[in-house]
């Protein structure tokens, strides 16, 4: 193997650039040429491919987003799209690929492996919803951003004696809401993985108010409903001076935290080791602080499980006798 390629796919996540950098630098150390592929699988099919150099990578470890860009390309699910991508791989002499993205991106990586081009996936998504990894690249940065925003909202909630419903991202997963809620001392957390009783939440808020705790923050995952919708329902169950806030895409941007930079670097380094060993169709993860790999097809059958112990713990913290 002399040449490998790397692309980023799906939603951008802080730390993707650090992962690309790690893959390339480790590959350079092994005497390999590395090609960056712009715009994910769409760029692969279009032949938007260029050689990576140390100069190109010199300032990337601290930058958010992805300098390789990203794009949705559902056509790659079809054999015709895959064969067009393989034509470009042959044209550039690329023999293996690293794909940074969520579980959706892994489907394309697995198809390439089945066609004889080993591909390894790195979990790049702020949602933390990829099975067989405790954390994904970008989750820690997005969490830090969300907690910072909620802390600021708490100041206003305290000043005006209000209840704020704060919506965080996560698609269908509640990880960001769980971690951000606990870290920010939320009075309630609402996630897709657990049923909620809005009447019980309202009664708890009223009990807080009677005890002199006259402000509150409810953190809700976007996979449940919008903050505005939840606020409207909450207002039917009590006389609250409530507000709804959606933190939004600011969670996807920003310079990655040190933890995300190191995680991305470790995963990128390991991906090259797998390719050098002639392996493909594998997804890299971190479990119990150890870098691991699993067959991609196993991920498609496994459902991500949020850490609901955080939900139970937060409820116990907020019980009012």
C-alpha positions in Angstrom: 0.0 0.0 0.0 1.4 3.3 -1.1 -1.5 5.8 -1.1 -4.5 6.3 1.1 -7.3 8.8 1.1 -9.4 10.5 3.8 -12.7 12.2 3.8 -15.2 13.7 6.2 -18.9 13.1 5.9 -22.2 14.0 7.5 -22.5 16.8 10.0 -19.3 18.6 10.9 -17.9 18.1 14.4 -15.0 19.8 16.3 -12.0 17.5 16.1 -12.5 16.3 12.5 -9.5 18.3 11.4 -7.4 16.8 14.2 -8.4 13.4 13.0 -7.5 14.1 9.4 -4.1 15.5 10.6 -3.4 12.5 12.7 -4.2 10.1 9.9 -1.9 12.0 7.5 1.0 12.4 9.8 1.0 8.8 10.9 0.8 7.8 7.2 3.7 10.1 6.3 5.7 8.4 9.0 5.1 5.1 7.3 6.1 6.4 3.9 2.6 6.7 2.5 1.1 9.4 0.3 -2.1 10.8 1.6 -4.9 12.4 -0.4 -7.7 14.6 1.0 -11.1 14.3 -0.5 -13.3 17.3 -0.4 -17.1 17.2 0.2 -17.3 13.6 1.4 -18.5 10.9 -0.9 -19.8 13.5 -3.3 -16.3 14.8 -3.8 -15.0 11.3 -4.1 -17.3 10.7 -7.1 -16.5 14.1 -8.6 -12.8 13.5 -8.2 -12.3 16.5 -5.9 -9.1 15.0 -4.6 -5.7 16.6 -3.7 -2.5 15.5 -2.0 -2.1 16.5 1.6 1.2 17.9 2.9 2.6 18.8 6.3 2.2 22.5 5.3 -1.5 22.1 4.6 -2.0 20.4 8.0 0.2 22.7 10.1 -2.6 24.7 11.7 -5.5 22.3 11.6 -5.4 20.6 15.0 -7.0 23.6 16.7 -9.6 24.4 14.0 -13.3 23.5 14.2 -15.4 22.3 11.4 -13.7 20.3 8.6 -11.3 21.9 6.1 -12.2 19.0 3.8 -15.8 20.2 3.8 -18.8 17.8 4.1 -21.8 17.1 2.0 -24.7 14.7 1.9 -24.6 12.3 -1.0 -27.4 9.6 -0.7 -26.5 8.4 -4.3 -23.5 6.6 -2.8 -26.0 4.1 -1.4 -26.4 2.8 -4.9 -23.9 0.6 -6.7 -23.7 3.0 -9.5 -22.5 5.8 -7.2 -20.0 3.4 -5.5 -18.5 2.4 -8.8 -18.0 6.0 -9.9 -16.2 6.6 -6.6 -14.0 3.6 -7.3 -13.1 4.9 -10.7 -11.7 8.0 -9.0 -9.8 5.9 -6.5 -8.2 4.0 -9.3 -7.4 7.2 -11.2 -5.5 8.6 -8.2 -4.0 5.3 -7.2 -5.6 5.4 -3.8 -5.7 1.9 -2.3 -7.5 2.5 1.1 -9.6 5.1 2.8 -10.4 6.6 6.2 -13.9 8.0 6.6 -14.7 10.4 9.5 -18.4 10.7 10.2 -21.4 9.2 11.9 -22.9 5.8 11.4 -24.5 6.8 8.1 -21.0 7.5 6.7 -20.0 4.0 7.7 -22.4 2.5 5.2 -20.4 4.0 2.3 -17.1 2.9 3.9 -18.3 -0.6 4.2 -19.5 -0.7 0.6 -16.0 0.4 -0.5 -14.5 -2.4 1.6 -16.8 -4.9 -0.1 -15.5 -3.7 -3.4 -12.0 -4.4 -2.4 -10.9 -1.0 -1.1 -10.3 -1.2 2.7 -12.0 1.6 4.5 -11.9 2.4 8.2 -14.4 4.6 10.0 -13.8 7.2 12.7 -16.8 8.4 14.8 -17.1 12.1 14.1 -20.4 13.5 15.4 -21.4 15.7 18.3 -24.4 13.5 18.9 -22.4 10.7 20.6 -24.8 8.2 19.0 -22.5 5.7 17.4 -22.5 2.2 19.0 -19.4 0.6 20.4 -17.7 3.8 21.4 -18.1 5.6 24.8 -17.4 9.0 23.1 -17.4 10.3 19.6 -15.1 13.0 18.1 -16.8 16.4 18.7 -19.0 15.4 21.6 -16.9 16.9 24.4 -16.6 20.3 22.5 -20.3 20.4 21.8 -21.0 19.6 25.5 -18.7 22.3 26.7 -20.4 24.8 24.4 -23.9 23.7 25.6 -23.0 24.0 29.2 -21.4 27.4 28.8 -24.7 28.6 27.2 -26.8 27.1 29.9 -24.7 28.7 32.6 -25.4 32.0 31.0 -29.1 31.3 30.7 -29.1 30.4 34.4 -27.9 33.9 35.2 -31.0 35.4 33.5 -33.3 32.8 35.0 -32.0 33.8 38.4 -32.3 37.5 37.8 -35.9 37.3 36.5 -37.1 34.3 38.5 -38.0 32.4 35.4 -38.1 28.9 34.1 -36.1 28.3 31.0 -36.6 25.3 28.7 -33.3 24.9 26.8 -33.1 22.7 23.7 -29.8 21.0 22.8 -28.8 19.0 19.7 -28.3 15.3 19.5 -30.7 14.1 16.8 -32.4 11.0 18.3 -30.0 10.6 21.1 -30.1 12.2 24.6 -26.4 12.2 25.4 -25.8 15.9 25.0 -28.9 16.7 27.1 -28.0 14.2 29.8 -24.4 15.4 30.2 -25.2 19.1 29.8 -28.1 18.8 32.2 -26.1 17.3 35.0 -23.1 19.6 34.4 -25.3 22.7 34.5 -27.4 21.6 37.5 -30.7 21.4 35.5 -33.9 20.9 37.5 -35.1 18.5 34.9 -33.8 16.7 31.8 -36.0 15.4 29.1 -34.5 12.8 26.6 -35.9 10.4 23.9 -34.7 7.3 25.8 -36.9 7.9 28.8 -40.6 8.7 29.2 -41.4 11.9 31.0 -44.3 13.2 33.1 -44.8 16.9 32.4 -47.3 17.2 35.1 -44.8 15.8 37.6 -42.2 18.2 36.4 -44.6 21.1 36.8 -45.5 20.1 40.3 -41.8 19.8 41.2 -41.2 23.3 39.9 -44.1 24.6 42.0 -42.6 22.9 45.1 -39.3 24.5 44.4 -41.0 27.9 44.2 -42.8 27.4 47.4 -39.5 26.6 49.1 -37.9 29.8 47.7 -36.1 28.2 44.7 -37.7 30.6 42.2 -35.9 29.8 39.0 -35.2 26.6 37.0 -33.7 25.2 33.9 -35.1 22.3 32.0 -32.7 20.7 29.4 -34.5 19.0 26.5 -33.0 16.9 23.7 -34.1 17.9 20.2 -35.2 14.4 19.5 -38.1 14.8 22.0 -39.6 18.0 20.7 -38.6 21.7 20.4 -38.1 23.9 23.4 -41.0 26.0 22.2 -43.4 23.0 22.1 -42.3 21.8 25.5 -42.7 25.3 27.0 -46.3 25.5 25.6 -47.1 22.2 27.2 -45.5 23.1 30.5 -47.5 26.4 30.7 -50.7 24.4 30.6 -49.7 22.7 33.9 -48.8 25.8 36.0 -48.4 29.5 36.2 -44.8 29.8 35.2 -42.9 32.8 33.8 -41.2 30.6 31.3 -39.0 31.1 28.2 -37.7 28.7 25.5 -34.2 28.8 24.1 -32.7 26.7 21.3 -28.9 26.7 21.5 -28.6 25.5 17.9 -25.7 25.0 15.5 -23.3 26.9 17.7 -22.8 23.5 19.3 -21.3 22.2 16.1 -18.6 24.8 15.8 -15.6 26.2 17.6 -12.1 25.1 18.4 -12.1 21.5 19.7 -11.3 20.9 23.4 -8.1 19.2 24.3 -10.0 16.0 25.0 -11.4 16.0 21.5 -8.1 16.8 19.9 -6.4 13.9 21.8 -9.2 11.5 21.1 -9.2 12.3 17.4 -5.4 11.9 17.2 -5.5 8.5 18.9 -8.3 7.3 16.7 -6.6 8.6 13.5 -3.3 7.0 14.4 -5.1 3.7 15.1 -7.0 3.8 11.8 -3.7 3.9 9.9 -2.4 0.9 11.9 -5.5 -1.1 10.8 -5.0 -0.2 7.1 -1.3 -1.1 7.3 -2.4 -4.5 8.7 -4.6 -4.9 5.6 -7.9 -4.5 7.5 -11.0 -2.7 6.4 -14.7 -2.5 7.1 -13.9 -1.6 10.7 -15.1 1.3 12.9 -12.7 2.7 15.5 -14.0 3.5 19.0 -12.9 4.1 22.6 -14.2 1.8 25.3 -13.1 2.0 28.9 -10.4 4.4 27.8 -9.0 1.9 25.3 -9.0 2.4 21.5 -11.0 -0.5 20.0 -12.4 -1.6 16.6 -15.6 -3.4 15.6 -16.9 -4.6 12.3 -19.1 -2.0 10.7 -21.9 -4.4 10.0 -22.2 -5.0 13.8 -22.8 -1.3 14.4 -25.8 -1.3 12.0 -27.6 -4.0 14.1 -26.6 -2.4 17.5 -28.6 0.5 19.0 -26.7 3.2 20.8 -27.5 3.3 24.5 -27.4 6.6 26.4 -26.1 6.6 30.0 -29.4 6.8 31.7 -27.7 6.6 35.1 -27.2 10.3 34.6 -30.9 10.8 34.3 -31.7 8.8 37.4 -29.0 10.6 39.4 -30.2 14.1 38.3 -33.8 13.1 39.3 -32.5 12.1 42.8 -30.6 15.4 43.1 -33.8 17.3 42.4 -36.2 15.4 44.6 -38.1 17.8 46.9 -39.8 16.2 49.9 
